[in-house]
Amino acid sequence: MPDSQLFNNRELSWLSFNRRVILQARDENVPLIEKLKFLAISSSNLDEFFMVRVGGLIDHIAASYMEKDLSGLTSIQQLQEISEECHNLTIIQSEIYYDLKQQCAKERIYIEAEIEENFEWIESLFYEVIFPVISPITLGPANPFPFLANLRLCILVKIKQKGNVYDSLILVPELLERVYKLEKNGISYYYTVEQIIINFLSTIYKGYEIIDNFVFRITRNADLSLHDEEVEDLLILIEKYLDKRQKSNAVRLEVNKPLPQDLKNKFKTFFDINDSHIYELSHPLDLSFLFNISENNEKFYYPEFNPWLPREVKSKSLFDYLKTADLILYRPYHDFGLIGNFIRQAAEDHNVLSIKMTLYRANENSKIIESLAKAAKNGKHVCVIIELKARFDEERNVEWAKRLENAGCIVTYGFMDLKVHAKALLIVRKENGKIQRYVHMSTGNYNEKTARLYTDIDYLTTDKQIAEETVNLFNYLMGYSDVYKWKLTEGTEQKITTAPNSLREKLMELIDEEIKNARKGKKGHIIAKINSLYDKELTLKLYEASSAGVKIELIVRGICSLRPQVKGLSENISVKSIVGRFLEHPRVLYFLSSGSHKVFISTADWMVRNLDRRVELLTEIEDKGSKIFLQKLLQDNLNDRAKSWYMKDDRYFKIKQKEKTEYNYQEEYLIGINEILD
């Protein structure tokens, strides 16, 4: 078969995922304000897509890179198909936005409300808050078009005086709120900042006739190279990179209505873009402002929930519990605060000698960061590997690095050419004159905010071999040893496999074992819950396994290069995507393995970048209770129908629900995860 029939295109596959996110805003079972949030999420997703993926393709074209991707498309062809699909998605966004506006209005919630309804309040707001901080720039020989930062909201105003027409520019200050709310007589009115400014243009441009106005913004390429042979300090390089990102080439122009041809030509020339880069929308720009729509009525939201604590640890210190059994948690249903408290307890415990951990993304005001700093001040040996290259969190991570260093922590930044995406924590404690190691492995970040929004696995153990391998891992990450030379007891198989060293090979071996068994007439079965699959070698290997008779069930949230249910190729493979209240984030793998039921958790998606260009972990779970927990979790994911999309060739579809009580695993877990997974 040609590549176009074997593999899905990465970018179009991701856009298909974002379409599924957008369509959550149409789901009648989703509460009203939550629908607005899904629309906002889809808008933020597209911003990042253009900054990274589209920016990278444009760089390929500029560099005359002519190689085709897995699906057989050149960069030029990909951009053409991306443009067509993204323009279609913006049409869907507009339709849903105006439909939701009407639904909100029926509930006395007015988004982009009529100015006349509350003119005196709006006028006061304009003169006291907005007008003093805006500075219009009338373009001309003395005032050329200024530089516009990435995603900066702007208003171009065409004005006229004494027969002369001018273009003037208002750069909306970022210090202003995007949305202003007025509550009156039980009614909520929401106004966007650009809506208010446009209403007072005649005040801003006294003595001028206002001909027209256009709200627009530029998206810039953020897929920039960090390579710089002259910079030895990665911290310095990252700070240079952040400045460069704001000034890179334009990859998209969004405007709130059709542009006249003369103005369109000006934009194209100034920003060096073509028609396919221009998105003339019929809805407000940057729908992420919908995150700011907030109402004090629980019917507009998902029901509140309090994360559960496993009953076994409610009355015990984790140090005491983990000496008797392993512990597995599933966020957000289980309380991630347990991990934060564990680190805090370690920071205060006089028996704890050292704390080592990786840090990829953390939230503002992180209590975990506070605990690490406190531990160092308490005289403990604290080592933190901070990944400064975590995209769009670089600035925050630079600040964390400086703060932890100032507190006395040993901070390293991993590797220049690899992202450290591994998530691990090692606590060393002296107990009764002996050293005891406590290990935490996770599929998700040490981020207390997203722990309430993403599903992820946390695994805690004192297993001696895992502890030994985790020590080796941190020595490698800190630059003290070579990961290729980890020494284990003879005949012992590694429980932790790392990328880019051997994780790919491990996955291939596990799949090959299922193929071998199937060809011998035994059962072969693979279940993989991952975020993305985009790798030629692994995709072909899965096709081979399917042809050999291995049953393969893939739960892939987003990108998927594999095409299931293709006759003679992938008839034994199913692919589903779950898109619901929480972002599905864990990687959990199951292999039948002749009845031994091998189960793994991982930080790695099945993508080239994860397997070849990142430090990732694959951890085998041998603890009986934890294995049962994870196998039940996978089965519940497979049983979900309410929030599942099923893939056929390169398309996704939903099975029409017979009734509203179709199994929704996310909602069921909220009711009582301890009982479900017991």
C-alpha positions as CSV (number, residue, x, y, z in Angstrom):
1,M,0.0,0.0,0.0
2,P,1.2,3.6,-0.6
3,D,2.1,5.6,2.5
4,S,-1.1,7.7,2.1
5,Q,-3.1,4.5,2.9
6,L,-0.8,3.2,5.6
7,F,-0.4,6.4,7.8
8,N,-2.4,9.4,8.9
9,N,-0.8,12.8,8.7
10,R,0.3,14.1,12.0
11,E,-1.1,17.6,11.7
12,L,-4.4,16.6,10.3
13,S,-4.7,14.0,13.0
14,W,-4.1,16.6,15.7
15,L,-6.7,18.9,14.1
16,S,-9.2,16.0,14.2
17,F,-8.6,15.8,17.9
18,N,-9.2,19.6,18.3
19,R,-12.4,19.2,16.3
20,R,-13.5,16.6,18.9
21,V,-12.7,19.1,21.6
22,I,-14.8,21.8,19.8
23,L,-17.7,19.4,19.5
24,Q,-17.8,19.0,23.3
25,A,-19.3,22.4,23.2
26,R,-22.3,20.9,21.4
27,D,-22.8,18.0,23.7
28,E,-26.2,18.3,25.4
29,N,-24.8,16.6,28.5
30,V,-22.2,19.2,29.1
31,P,-23.3,22.2,31.4
32,L,-23.5,25.6,29.7
33,I,-20.4,27.4,31.1
34,E,-18.4,24.2,30.6
35,K,-19.3,24.3,27.0
36,L,-17.9,27.8,26.8
37,K,-14.7,26.4,28.3
38,F,-14.3,23.7,25.7
39,L,-14.6,26.4,23.0
40,A,-12.0,28.4,24.8
41,I,-9.7,25.4,25.0
42,S,-10.0,24.7,21.3
43,S,-9.0,28.3,20.6
44,S,-5.9,28.1,22.9
45,N,-5.1,24.7,21.3
46,L,-5.1,26.3,17.8
47,D,-2.9,29.1,18.9
48,E,-0.2,26.7,20.1
49,F,-0.7,24.6,16.9
50,F,0.1,27.5,14.7
51,M,3.0,28.7,16.8
52,V,4.7,25.3,16.8
53,R,3.5,23.0,14.1
54,V,2.6,25.5,11.3
55,G,5.7,27.5,12.3
56,G,7.9,24.4,11.8
57,L,6.4,23.6,8.4
58,I,7.0,27.2,7.2
59,D,10.6,26.8,8.3
60,H,10.9,23.6,6.3
61,I,9.7,25.3,3.2
62,A,12.0,28.3,3.7
63,A,14.9,25.8,4.1
64,S,13.8,24.0,0.8
65,Y,13.1,20.8,2.8
66,M,11.4,18.6,0.3
67,E,11.1,15.3,2.1
68,K,7.6,13.8,2.6
69,D,6.1,12.9,5.9
70,L,4.7,9.5,6.9
71,S,1.5,10.1,5.0
72,G,3.4,11.0,1.8
73,L,2.8,14.8,2.0
74,T,5.3,17.5,1.5
75,S,5.4,20.5,3.8
76,I,3.7,22.6,1.1
77,Q,0.9,20.0,0.7
78,Q,0.5,19.8,4.5
79,L,0.1,23.6,4.8
80,Q,-2.5,23.6,2.1
81,E,-4.6,20.9,3.9
82,I,-4.0,22.5,7.3
83,S,-5.3,25.8,6.0
84,E,-8.4,24.2,4.6
85,E,-9.2,22.3,7.8
86,C,-8.4,25.3,10.1
87,H,-10.7,27.5,8.1
88,N,-13.4,24.9,8.4
89,L,-12.8,24.7,12.2
90,T,-13.2,28.4,12.6
91,I,-16.6,28.2,10.9
92,I,-17.6,25.5,13.3
93,Q,-16.3,27.7,16.2
94,S,-18.4,30.6,15.0
95,E,-21.6,28.6,14.7
96,I,-21.1,27.2,18.2
97,Y,-20.1,30.5,19.7
98,Y,-23.3,32.3,18.5
99,D,-25.5,29.3,19.5
100,L,-24.0,29.4,23.0
101,K,-24.5,33.1,23.2
102,Q,-28.2,32.6,22.6
103,Q,-28.3,29.8,25.2
104,C,-26.6,32.1,27.7
105,A,-29.0,35.0,26.9
106,K,-31.9,32.7,27.8
107,E,-30.2,32.3,31.2
108,R,-29.9,36.1,31.5
109,I,-26.2,35.9,30.8
110,Y,-25.3,38.4,28.0
111,I,-21.9,38.0,26.3
112,E,-20.8,41.0,24.2
113,A,-23.9,42.6,25.7
114,E,-25.4,45.8,24.1
115,I,-23.5,48.9,25.2
116,E,-26.7,50.9,25.5
117,E,-28.0,48.6,28.2
118,N,-25.4,50.0,30.7
119,F,-23.9,53.0,28.9
120,E,-23.2,55.1,32.0
121,W,-21.3,52.2,33.6
122,I,-19.4,51.5,30.4
123,E,-18.6,55.2,29.9
124,S,-17.2,55.4,33.4
125,L,-15.1,52.3,32.9
126,F,-13.7,53.6,29.6
127,Y,-12.7,57.0,31.0
128,E,-11.3,55.7,34.3
129,V,-9.6,52.5,33.3
130,I,-9.1,52.1,29.5
131,F,-8.7,55.5,27.9
132,P,-5.7,56.6,30.1
133,V,-3.6,53.6,29.0
134,I,-4.2,53.4,25.3
135,S,-2.0,55.3,22.8
136,P,-3.2,55.4,19.2
137,I,-0.5,55.4,16.5
138,T,-1.6,57.0,13.2
139,L,0.5,55.4,10.5
140,G,2.6,57.5,8.1
141,P,6.2,58.4,7.1
142,A,7.0,59.5,10.7
143,N,5.1,56.6,12.3
144,P,5.7,53.4,10.3
145,F,3.9,50.2,11.2
146,P,5.2,49.2,14.7
147,F,6.4,45.7,15.6
148,L,3.5,43.6,17.0
149,A,4.2,41.0,19.6
150,N,2.9,37.5,19.3
151,L,-0.8,37.2,19.9
152,R,-1.1,40.9,20.8
153,L,-4.7,42.2,20.3
154,C,-4.8,45.2,18.0
155,I,-7.4,47.5,16.4
156,L,-6.8,49.1,13.1
157,V,-9.0,52.2,12.6
158,K,-9.5,53.9,9.3
159,I,-10.1,57.6,9.9
160,K,-10.8,60.6,7.7
161,Q,-10.1,64.3,8.0
162,K,-10.3,67.0,5.4
163,G,-10.6,64.5,2.6
164,N,-7.5,62.5,3.7
165,V,-7.9,58.9,4.9
166,Y,-5.4,57.5,7.5
167,D,-4.8,54.2,9.1
168,S,-4.4,54.3,12.8
169,L,-3.4,51.5,15.2
170,I,-4.5,50.9,18.8
171,L,-2.4,48.2,20.6
172,V,-4.6,46.9,23.3
173,P,-2.5,47.0,26.5
174,E,-2.0,43.6,28.0
175,L,-2.6,45.1,31.5
176,L,-6.2,45.6,30.7
177,E,-8.8,42.9,31.5
178,R,-10.0,41.1,28.4
179,V,-13.6,40.9,29.8
180,Y,-15.5,43.3,32.1
181,K,-18.6,42.1,33.9
182,L,-21.5,43.9,35.4
183,E,-24.2,42.2,37.5
184,K,-27.5,44.1,37.8
185,N,-31.0,42.9,38.8
186,G,-30.0,39.3,38.6
187,I,-28.6,39.7,35.0
188,S,-24.9,39.3,34.0
189,Y,-23.5,41.5,31.3
190,Y,-20.1,40.8,29.8
191,Y,-18.1,43.2,27.6
192,T,-14.8,42.6,25.8
193,V,-12.2,45.3,26.0
194,E,-12.1,45.7,22.2
195,Q,-15.9,46.0,22.1
196,I,-15.7,49.0,24.6
197,I,-12.8,50.7,22.8
198,I,-14.6,50.4,19.4
199,N,-17.7,52.0,20.9
200,F,-15.6,55.1,21.9
201,L,-13.5,55.5,18.8
202,S,-15.2,58.9,18.1
203,T,-13.9,60.0,21.5
204,I,-10.4,58.7,20.9
205,Y,-10.2,60.3,17.5
206,K,-11.9,63.7,18.1
207,G,-12.2,65.7,14.9
208,Y,-11.9,62.6,12.7
209,E,-14.6,60.7,10.8
210,I,-14.5,57.0,11.7
211,I,-14.7,55.0,8.4
212,D,-14.1,51.5,9.6
213,N,-12.3,49.4,12.2
214,F,-10.7,45.9,12.3
215,V,-9.7,43.9,15.3
216,F,-6.7,41.7,14.5
217,R,-3.8,39.8,15.9
218,I,-0.7,38.1,14.6
219,T,0.5,34.6,15.6
220,R,4.3,34.1,15.4
221,N,6.5,31.1,15.0
222,A,7.5,29.6,18.3
223,D,9.2,26.5,16.9
224,L,12.7,28.0,17.3
225,S,16.0,26.2,17.5
226,L,17.8,26.3,20.9
227,H,21.1,25.4,19.3
228,D,23.9,27.9,19.9
229,E,27.5,26.7,20.0
230,E,28.7,29.9,21.6
231,V,26.4,29.6,24.7
232,E,27.5,27.1,27.3
233,D,24.9,28.0,29.9
234,L,21.5,26.7,29.0
235,L,19.8,29.2,31.4
236,I,21.3,32.1,29.4
237,L,20.3,30.4,26.1
238,I,16.7,30.0,27.2
239,E,16.4,33.7,28.2
240,K,17.7,34.7,24.7
241,Y,15.2,32.2,23.2
242,L,12.2,33.8,25.0
243,D,13.0,37.2,23.6
244,K,13.5,35.8,20.1
245,R,10.1,34.0,20.1
246,Q,8.2,37.3,20.4
247,K,10.0,38.6,17.3
248,S,9.9,35.6,15.0
249,N,8.1,35.5,11.6
250,A,4.3,35.6,11.3
251,V,2.4,32.4,10.6
252,R,-1.2,33.6,10.9
253,L,-3.2,36.8,10.8
254,E,-6.7,36.7,12.4
255,V,-9.2,39.5,11.8
256,N,-12.7,39.9,13.1
257,K,-14.3,40.5,9.6
258,P,-13.5,40.5,5.9
259,L,-10.7,42.9,4.9
260,P,-10.9,45.3,2.0
261,Q,-8.4,44.3,-0.7
262,D,-6.1,47.3,-0.2
263,L,-5.8,46.6,3.6
264,K,-5.3,42.9,3.0
265,N,-2.4,43.7,0.6
266,K,-0.8,46.0,3.2
267,F,-1.0,43.2,5.8
268,K,0.4,40.6,3.4
269,T,3.3,42.8,2.5
270,F,4.1,44.0,6.0
271,F,3.9,40.5,7.7
272,D,5.2,38.6,4.6
273,I,2.2,36.3,4.5
274,N,-0.2,35.0,1.8
275,D,-4.0,34.6,1.6
276,S,-3.9,31.1,3.2
277,H,-2.4,32.6,6.4
278,I,-5.3,35.1,6.8
279,Y,-8.4,34.1,8.8
280,E,-11.3,36.4,8.4
281,L,-13.5,35.4,11.3
282,S,-17.1,36.1,12.1
283,H,-16.6,35.8,15.9
284,P,-14.4,37.6,18.4
285,L,-10.7,36.9,18.2
286,D,-9.1,34.6,20.8
287,L,-12.1,32.8,22.3
288,S,-10.0,32.0,25.4
289,F,-11.7,35.1,26.8
290,L,-14.6,32.7,27.5
291,F,-12.6,31.3,30.4
292,N,-13.6,34.6,32.1
293,I,-17.3,33.9,32.0
294,S,-18.1,33.0,35.6
295,E,-21.5,32.6,37.2
296,N,-22.6,31.8,40.7
297,N,-25.0,29.0,39.8
298,E,-23.9,25.4,40.1
299,K,-26.3,24.2,37.3
300,F,-23.9,25.8,34.7
301,Y,-21.0,23.7,35.8
302,Y,-19.9,20.1,36.3
303,P,-20.8,19.0,39.9
304,E,-18.0,19.9,42.4
305,F,-16.0,16.9,43.6
306,N,-13.5,16.3,46.4
307,P,-10.7,14.0,45.4
308,W,-10.6,10.8,47.3
309,L,-7.9,9.5,49.6
310,P,-7.3,5.8,49.5
311,R,-8.7,4.5,52.8
312,E,-5.5,2.7,53.6
313,V,-3.5,5.9,54.0
314,K,-6.1,8.1,55.7
315,S,-4.7,7.5,59.1
316,K,-1.1,6.6,58.3
317,S,2.0,8.4,57.4
318,L,3.1,7.5,53.9
319,F,6.5,6.5,55.2
320,D,4.8,3.9,57.4
321,Y,2.3,2.7,54.8
322,L,4.9,2.3,52.0
323,K,7.1,0.0,54.1
324,T,4.1,-2.4,54.0
325,A,2.7,-2.0,50.5
326,D,2.9,-0.1,47.3
327,L,0.4,2.6,46.6
328,I,-1.2,3.6,43.2
329,L,-3.3,6.7,42.7
330,Y,-5.3,7.9,39.8
331,R,-5.7,11.7,39.5
332,P,-7.9,13.7,39.7
333,Y,-10.1,11.2,41.4
334,H,-7.5,10.5,44.0
335,D,-6.0,13.5,45.8
336,F,-2.7,14.6,44.3
337,G,-2.3,16.6,47.5
338,L,-1.1,13.4,49.1
339,I,2.1,13.7,47.0
340,G,2.6,17.3,47.9
341,N,2.1,16.5,51.6
342,F,4.6,13.6,51.2
343,I,7.2,16.0,49.9
344,R,6.4,18.6,52.6
345,Q,6.6,15.9,55.3
346,A,10.0,14.8,53.9
347,A,11.2,18.4,54.0
348,E,10.4,18.6,57.7
349,D,11.4,15.1,58.8
350,H,14.8,15.1,60.5
351,N,15.4,11.5,59.4
352,V,15.2,12.4,55.7
353,L,18.6,12.8,54.2
354,S,17.9,13.7,50.6
355,I,15.2,14.5,48.1
356,K,15.8,14.2,44.4
357,M,13.2,15.0,41.7
358,T,12.6,16.0,38.1
359,L,10.5,19.1,37.3
360,Y,9.0,19.6,33.9
361,R,6.0,21.8,34.6
362,A,4.8,23.3,37.9
363,N,2.1,25.7,38.7
364,E,2.3,29.2,40.1
365,N,2.6,29.4,43.9
366,S,3.7,25.7,43.9
367,K,3.6,24.2,47.4
368,I,6.0,21.5,46.1
369,I,8.6,24.1,45.1
370,E,8.2,25.7,48.6
371,S,8.7,22.3,50.2
372,L,11.9,21.7,48.2
373,A,13.3,25.1,49.1
374,K,12.4,24.5,52.8
375,A,14.1,21.1,52.7
376,A,17.3,22.6,51.5
377,K,17.2,25.3,54.2
378,N,16.7,22.5,56.7
379,G,20.0,21.1,55.6
380,K,18.8,18.2,53.4
381,H,20.5,17.3,50.2
382,V,18.0,18.5,47.6
383,C,18.7,17.9,43.9
384,V,16.3,19.1,41.2
385,I,16.5,18.5,37.5
386,I,14.5,21.3,35.9
387,E,13.7,21.0,32.2
388,L,14.1,24.6,31.0
389,K,13.0,23.6,27.5
390,A,9.4,22.7,28.5
391,R,7.6,24.7,25.8
392,F,5.7,27.8,27.0
393,D,6.8,27.1,30.5
394,E,10.4,28.1,30.0
395,E,10.1,31.5,31.7
396,R,8.4,30.0,34.8
397,N,11.0,27.2,35.0
398,V,13.8,29.7,34.8
399,E,12.3,31.5,37.8
400,W,11.9,28.2,39.7
401,A,15.6,27.3,38.9
402,K,16.8,30.6,40.3
403,R,14.6,30.4,43.4
404,L,15.7,26.8,44.2
405,E,19.3,27.6,43.7
406,N,19.0,30.6,46.1
407,A,17.5,28.3,48.7
408,G,20.5,26.0,48.5
409,C,19.2,23.2,46.2
410,I,21.5,21.6,43.6
411,V,19.8,22.4,40.3
412,T,20.7,21.0,36.9
413,Y,19.0,21.5,33.6
414,G,19.4,18.0,32.0
415,F,20.8,17.9,28.5
416,M,21.3,20.4,25.8
417,D,20.0,18.1,23.1
418,L,17.3,16.2,25.0
419,K,14.2,17.2,26.9
420,V,13.9,15.5,30.3
421,H,10.3,14.5,30.3
422,A,10.7,11.8,33.0
423,K,8.7,12.2,36.2
424,A,10.4,10.8,39.2
425,L,10.9,11.5,42.9
426,L,13.4,9.8,45.3
427,I,13.4,10.3,49.0
428,V,16.2,8.8,51.1
429,R,15.5,8.3,54.8
430,K,17.6,6.9,57.6
431,E,15.5,4.4,59.7
432,N,16.9,2.4,62.6
433,G,20.4,3.0,61.4
434,K,19.7,1.8,57.8
435,I,18.9,3.6,54.6
436,Q,15.4,3.4,53.2
437,R,14.5,4.7,49.8
438,Y,11.0,5.9,48.7
439,V,10.2,6.3,45.0
440,H,7.4,8.1,43.3
441,M,6.9,7.5,39.5
442,S,4.3,9.4,37.6
443,T,2.8,9.8,34.2
444,G,2.1,13.5,34.9
445,N,3.7,16.6,36.1
446,Y,4.3,17.9,39.6
447,N,1.6,20.5,39.0
448,E,-1.0,21.0,41.6
449,K,-3.3,22.9,39.3
450,T,-3.4,20.5,36.3
451,A,-3.7,17.6,38.7
452,R,-7.3,18.7,39.1
453,L,-7.9,18.8,35.3
454,Y,-5.8,15.9,33.9
455,T,-6.0,12.2,34.5
456,D,-2.7,10.7,35.5
457,I,-1.1,7.8,37.4
458,D,1.0,8.1,40.6
459,Y,2.9,5.1,41.8
460,L,4.7,5.0,45.1
461,T,7.0,2.1,46.2
462,T,9.9,1.0,48.3
463,D,10.7,-1.8,45.9
464,K,14.5,-2.3,46.3
465,Q,15.1,-2.9,42.6
466,I,13.1,0.1,41.5
467,A,14.8,2.2,44.2
468,E,18.2,1.1,43.0
469,E,17.3,1.9,39.4
470,T,15.9,5.3,40.4
471,V,19.3,6.1,42.1
472,N,21.0,5.2,38.8
473,L,18.5,7.3,36.9
474,F,19.2,10.4,39.0
475,N,23.0,9.9,38.7
476,Y,22.6,9.8,35.0
477,L,20.4,12.9,34.9
478,M,22.8,14.8,37.2
479,G,25.7,13.8,34.8
480,Y,27.4,11.4,37.2
481,S,27.0,8.2,35.3
482,D,26.3,6.5,32.0
483,V,22.8,5.1,31.7
484,Y,24.0,2.4,29.4
485,K,26.1,0.9,32.3
486,W,23.4,0.4,34.9
487,K,24.4,-2.8,36.8
488,L,21.7,-5.2,38.1
489,T,21.9,-8.5,39.8
490,E,22.7,-11.1,37.2
491,G,19.6,-12.6,35.7
492,T,17.5,-9.6,36.8
493,E,15.5,-7.8,34.2
494,Q,15.3,-4.0,34.4
495,K,12.1,-2.6,35.7
496,I,12.8,0.9,34.5
497,T,13.5,1.4,30.8
498,T,14.6,4.8,29.5
499,A,14.4,6.7,26.3
500,P,16.3,7.5,24.2
501,N,18.5,4.6,25.2
502,S,16.3,1.5,25.1
503,L,12.6,2.3,25.4
504,R,11.9,1.9,21.7
505,E,13.7,-1.5,21.7
506,K,11.7,-2.6,24.8
507,L,8.4,-1.8,23.1
508,M,9.4,-3.7,20.0
509,E,10.4,-6.7,22.1
510,L,7.1,-6.7,23.9
511,I,5.1,-6.5,20.7
512,D,7.3,-9.2,19.1
513,E,6.6,-11.5,22.0
514,E,2.8,-11.1,21.3
515,I,3.4,-11.8,17.6
516,K,5.5,-14.9,18.4
517,N,2.8,-16.3,20.7
518,A,0.0,-15.6,18.2
519,R,1.9,-17.4,15.4
520,K,2.2,-20.4,17.8
521,G,-1.5,-20.5,18.1
522,K,-1.6,-18.8,21.5
523,K,-3.5,-15.7,22.3
524,G,-1.8,-12.3,21.8
525,H,-3.3,-9.2,23.3
526,I,-2.1,-5.6,23.6
527,I,-3.9,-2.7,25.3
528,A,-2.2,0.8,25.1
529,K,-3.6,4.0,26.6
530,I,-1.4,6.8,25.3
531,N,-1.8,10.4,24.2
532,S,-0.3,10.1,20.8
533,L,1.0,7.5,18.3
534,Y,3.1,8.9,15.5
535,D,6.0,6.6,14.7
536,K,6.6,4.6,11.5
537,E,8.5,1.7,13.1
538,L,6.0,1.2,15.8
539,T,3.0,1.6,13.5
540,L,4.4,-1.0,11.1
541,K,5.1,-3.3,14.0
542,L,1.5,-3.0,15.2
543,Y,0.3,-3.8,11.6
544,E,2.5,-6.9,11.7
545,A,1.1,-7.9,15.0
546,S,-2.5,-7.5,13.7
547,S,-1.7,-9.6,10.7
548,A,-0.3,-12.3,13.0
549,G,-3.6,-12.4,14.9
550,V,-2.8,-10.3,18.0
551,K,-5.8,-8.4,19.4
552,I,-4.7,-4.7,19.8
553,E,-6.9,-2.2,21.6
554,L,-5.5,1.4,21.4
555,I,-6.9,4.2,23.5
556,V,-5.2,7.2,21.8
557,R,-6.4,10.7,22.9
558,G,-5.0,12.7,20.1
559,I,-2.6,12.1,17.2
560,C,-2.7,8.7,15.6
561,S,-0.6,7.7,12.5
562,L,-2.2,4.2,12.5
563,R,-5.3,3.3,10.5
564,P,-7.4,0.6,12.2
565,Q,-9.9,-1.8,10.7
566,V,-8.2,-1.8,7.2
567,K,-8.8,-5.1,5.5
568,G,-5.6,-7.2,5.2
569,L,-3.6,-4.7,7.3
570,S,-5.2,-3.8,10.7
571,E,-8.4,-5.8,11.1
572,N,-7.5,-6.8,14.6
573,I,-6.8,-3.2,15.8
574,S,-9.3,-0.8,17.3
575,V,-8.6,2.8,18.1
576,K,-10.7,5.0,20.3
577,S,-10.3,8.5,21.7
578,I,-11.9,9.6,25.0
579,V,-12.7,13.4,25.2
580,G,-14.5,14.4,28.3
581,R,-14.5,16.5,31.4
582,F,-10.8,15.7,32.2
583,L,-7.9,15.7,29.8
584,E,-6.8,12.0,29.4
585,H,-3.0,12.1,30.0
586,P,-1.6,8.8,31.4
587,R,0.3,6.2,29.5
588,V,-0.6,2.7,30.6
589,L,0.4,-0.4,28.7
590,Y,-0.7,-4.1,28.9
591,F,0.7,-7.1,27.2
592,L,-0.8,-10.6,27.7
593,S,2.7,-12.2,27.6
594,S,1.6,-15.8,27.7
595,G,-0.7,-15.2,30.6
596,S,1.9,-13.3,32.8
597,H,0.0,-10.0,32.1
598,K,2.8,-7.5,31.9
599,V,1.7,-3.9,32.9
600,F,3.6,-0.7,32.6
601,I,3.2,3.0,33.2
602,S,5.2,5.5,31.2
603,T,5.8,9.2,30.5
604,A,6.4,8.5,26.8
605,D,3.9,8.7,24.0
606,W,4.7,6.5,21.0
607,M,6.2,9.2,18.9
608,V,9.6,9.8,17.4
609,R,10.2,12.9,19.7
610,N,9.5,10.9,22.8
611,L,11.4,7.8,21.9
612,D,14.4,9.4,20.3
613,R,14.8,12.9,21.5
614,R,13.6,12.9,25.2
615,V,14.5,11.3,28.4
616,E,11.4,9.2,29.2
617,L,10.6,6.4,31.5
618,L,8.8,3.1,31.1
619,T,8.2,1.4,34.5
620,E,7.0,-2.2,34.9
621,I,4.5,-2.6,37.6
622,E,4.8,-6.0,39.3
623,D,2.9,-5.3,42.5
624,K,-0.2,-7.5,42.3
625,G,-2.7,-5.0,43.6
626,S,-1.3,-2.2,41.4
627,K,-1.5,-4.5,38.3
628,I,-5.1,-5.3,39.0
629,F,-5.9,-1.6,39.5
630,L,-4.3,-0.7,36.2
631,Q,-5.9,-3.6,34.2
632,K,-9.3,-2.6,35.6
633,L,-8.7,1.0,34.6
634,L,-7.9,0.0,31.0
635,Q,-11.0,-2.1,30.8
636,D,-13.1,0.7,32.1
637,N,-11.6,3.0,29.4
638,L,-12.5,0.4,26.8
639,N,-16.1,0.1,28.2
640,D,-16.7,3.9,28.0
641,R,-19.2,4.8,25.3
642,A,-20.5,8.2,26.5
643,K,-17.3,10.2,25.7
644,S,-15.6,7.9,23.2
645,W,-14.9,8.5,19.6
646,Y,-14.0,5.5,17.4
647,M,-11.7,5.5,14.5
648,K,-12.3,3.9,11.1
649,D,-9.5,4.4,8.6
650,D,-8.7,8.1,9.1
651,R,-12.1,9.3,10.4
652,Y,-13.6,9.3,13.9
653,F,-17.2,8.7,14.7
654,K,-19.4,8.5,17.9
655,I,-21.7,5.5,18.4
656,K,-25.1,6.9,18.8
657,Q,-26.1,6.7,22.5
658,K,-29.2,4.5,23.1
659,E,-29.8,6.3,26.3
660,K,-28.3,9.0,28.5
661,T,-27.1,6.3,30.9
662,E,-24.4,5.1,28.5
663,Y,-21.3,4.2,30.6
664,N,-19.2,7.3,31.2
665,Y,-16.0,6.1,33.0
666,Q,-14.9,9.6,34.1
667,E,-18.2,10.3,35.8
668,E,-18.4,6.9,37.4
669,Y,-14.9,7.3,38.9
670,L,-16.0,10.6,40.5
671,I,-18.8,8.8,42.3
672,G,-16.4,6.5,44.0
673,I,-13.0,5.4,42.7
674,N,-12.0,3.5,45.8
675,E,-15.0,1.2,45.4
676,I,-14.7,0.9,41.6
677,L,-11.0,-0.1,41.6
678,D,-10.9,-2.1,44.8
